[in-house]
Amino acid sequence: DTEVTQTPKHLVMGMTNKKSLKCEQHMGHRAMYWYKQKAKKPPELMFVYSYEKLSINESVPSRFSPECPNSSLLNLHLHALQPEDSALYLCASSQVWDRGAGYTFGSGTRLTVV
Amino acid sequence: AQTVTQSQPEMSVQEAETVTLSCTYDTSESDYYLFWYKQPPSRQMILVIRQEAYKQQNATENRFSVNFQKAAKSFSLKISDSQLGDAAMYFCAYRSARSGAGSYQLTFGKGTKLSVIP
């Protein structure tokens, strides 16, 4: 299995809703990432988990709450989002020890906040 | 901090022809990795090719090759025999080889949108 699977593919939520994005990989990668990508822009790093511990939080607002329950799963809990949070949310994974291997990305969740 | 610059927002190429996408970067490090990622309309970021800074030999993957000029801090991507499926946004990216939290950062350029004309 050489894939990163993200669900759902599309999500529309109101500003008072609570929802979660899910990411799963079975490649044995111990680093997992959340990126946010606006249209026609490069991805922006949000969070990094290394060995299931939060390693980097790029000053992301608290309405985004990541969780890494095990080495294969990464969640992003969403609450009280704003319309400007509408974007493509990409999950990625990589080997911790092989920095030259690159990241494996999922297909993303297209989030629309109304 | 490292920066990656892609100076061509859009490019087009005739099917079966060759096209070169430009990328320059700025870093004070001597050991690092460079990548080209492709993002088609399907949205998934796909790794096209990678280069290790300490290797002088340019990387090649089938129709994709790079021209890595370390002194000039240049990392261009050449696509030969272009196909319709090559149409996508292409991102150049930099990753430090040092240990620690900084090595998790993948610094992207702003991207080049490639169109392939039948």
Interface residues (C-beta under 8 A of the other chain):
Chain A: A31 Y33 K40 K41 P42 P43 L45 V48 S50 S55 I56 L88 L90 A92 R99 G100 A101 G102 Y103 T104 F105 G106 S107 G108 R110
Chain B: Y33 F35 Y37 S42 R43 Q44 M45 I46 L47 R50 E52 M89 F91 R95 S96 A97 A101 S103 Y104 Q105 L106 F108 G109 K110 G111 K113
